[in-house]
Structures are given as structure tokens and as C-alpha cells.
Amino acid sequence: MVKREIKCPHCCQWTVWQEQLQDRCKHCNGLLEQEKINKIEALASQRKLKEEIEQARIAQQNPFFRKVKQYTATIFIGFILVLTAVIVLAAG
């Protein structure tokens, strides 16, 4: 594991850093990567909010249309097969 020195954003003193998010300053015990941790938490909360909105939107849909949406490809292939069968029967 590589050890480097980094300047603590809290006490502005140089301390050993092992390039981990949870590394702490030897002098003030503050997190050295607090900004990155905050960004990761913000992105996670945004992702969770988007998932909740999507789940709410799906819950408001009509159950019939929800099922149709899941089987769209199967319905399309079935339609093509029926159309092909009608053409073959009409020609024959």
C-alpha cells in the first residue's frame, strides 16, 4: 500500500495518507477526503430519489398497460406471425 503525504483541509498540516476515503489526519483526526465522501453521498441520494420517482410513476400506471409494456416484443412477433398466416391463407 502506497503511503503519501497530504495537507489536511481542516488543520492545514501535512499528514500520512494511504489513499483511502476514510483516512484521518494524525493531528486533528478530521477526514482527509470529506469532499469526495460528500459528493458520493449526494450522488447516491440523487440516484435513490430518481429510483423512487420511477417506482411511483410505475405504480400509477394502469396494470394492463404495465403488462403490455413488459411483453411488447412478444406481442409484436405474434402480430407479425398472424399477419403472415393471413397472407398465406389468402394466397393459398
C-alpha positions as a Python dict, from the first residue, in 0.01 Angstrom:
ca = {
    (1, 'M'): (0, 0, 0),
    (2, 'V'): (140, 337, -100),
    (3, 'K'): (177, 599, 170),
    (4, 'R'): (188, 962, 69),
    (5, 'E'): (154, 1288, 249),
    (6, 'I'): (-138, 1519, 201),
    (7, 'K'): (-229, 1853, 352),
    (8, 'C'): (-526, 1827, 586),
    (9, 'P'): (-815, 2052, 473),
    (10, 'H'): (-909, 2115, 839),
    (11, 'C'): (-584, 2195, 1023),
    (12, 'C'): (-362, 2259, 714),
    (13, 'Q'): (-83, 2033, 839),
    (14, 'W'): (83, 1758, 641),
    (15, 'T'): (-18, 1404, 737),
    (16, 'V'): (23, 1048, 606),
    (17, 'W'): (-240, 947, 352),
    (18, 'Q'): (-296, 590, 232),
    (19, 'E'): (-533, 695, -50),
    (20, 'Q'): (-842, 565, 128),
    (21, 'L'): (-1165, 765, 167),
    (22, 'Q'): (-1179, 703, 541),
    (23, 'D'): (-820, 815, 616),
    (24, 'R'): (-796, 1063, 901),
    (25, 'C'): (-549, 1336, 989),
    (26, 'K'): (-293, 1243, 1256),
    (27, 'H'): (-318, 1589, 1413),
    (28, 'C'): (-689, 1682, 1422),
    (29, 'N'): (-849, 1341, 1340),
    (30, 'G'): (-1051, 1503, 1059),
    (31, 'L'): (-1139, 1315, 742),
    (32, 'L'): (-892, 1390, 463),
    (33, 'E'): (-1138, 1315, 181),
    (34, 'Q'): (-1454, 1474, 323),
    (35, 'E'): (-1540, 1649, -6),
    (36, 'K'): (-1531, 1324, -203),
    (37, 'I'): (-1741, 1149, 61),
    (38, 'N'): (-1998, 1430, 41),
    (39, 'K'): (-2008, 1404, -341),
    (40, 'I'): (-2056, 1027, -327),
    (41, 'E'): (-2338, 1064, -74),
    (42, 'A'): (-2505, 1334, -285),
    (43, 'L'): (-2489, 1118, -598),
    (44, 'A'): (-2628, 820, -406),
    (45, 'S'): (-2917, 1027, -271),
    (46, 'Q'): (-2994, 1161, -621),
    (47, 'R'): (-2991, 808, -761),
    (48, 'K'): (-3222, 691, -483),
    (49, 'L'): (-3458, 984, -546),
    (50, 'K'): (-3472, 903, -919),
    (51, 'E'): (-3549, 539, -841),
    (52, 'E'): (-3828, 641, -602),
    (53, 'I'): (-3978, 871, -866),
    (54, 'E'): (-3961, 592, -1125),
    (55, 'Q'): (-4126, 347, -883),
    (56, 'A'): (-4403, 600, -811),
    (57, 'R'): (-4458, 655, -1184),
    (58, 'I'): (-4478, 280, -1244),
    (59, 'A'): (-4721, 237, -954),
    (60, 'Q'): (-4955, 497, -1107),
    (61, 'Q'): (-4973, 318, -1442),
    (62, 'N'): (-5266, 100, -1534),
    (63, 'P'): (-5177, -266, -1460),
    (64, 'F'): (-5293, -375, -1807),
    (65, 'F'): (-5061, -132, -1984),
    (66, 'R'): (-4778, -227, -1747),
    (67, 'K'): (-4811, -591, -1857),
    (68, 'V'): (-4836, -491, -2224),
    (69, 'K'): (-4518, -288, -2189),
    (70, 'Q'): (-4335, -590, -2046),
    (71, 'Y'): (-4443, -813, -2336),
    (72, 'T'): (-4412, -564, -2623),
    (73, 'A'): (-4163, -772, -2823),
    (74, 'T'): (-4370, -1090, -2782),
    (75, 'I'): (-4687, -910, -2892),
    (76, 'F'): (-4507, -763, -3194),
    (77, 'I'): (-4375, -1103, -3305),
    (78, 'G'): (-4721, -1253, -3255),
    (79, 'F'): (-4873, -978, -3470),
    (80, 'I'): (-4620, -1044, -3748),
    (81, 'L'): (-4692, -1419, -3732),
    (82, 'V'): (-5070, -1366, -3752),
    (83, 'L'): (-5029, -1125, -4042),
    (84, 'T'): (-4805, -1376, -4222),
    (85, 'A'): (-5059, -1657, -4161),
    (86, 'V'): (-5344, -1443, -4301),
    (87, 'I'): (-5141, -1362, -4614),
    (88, 'V'): (-5050, -1728, -4666),
    (89, 'L'): (-5412, -1841, -4617),
    (90, 'A'): (-5543, -1572, -4851),
    (91, 'A'): (-5290, -1664, -5119),
    (92, 'G'): (-5342, -2038, -5088),
}
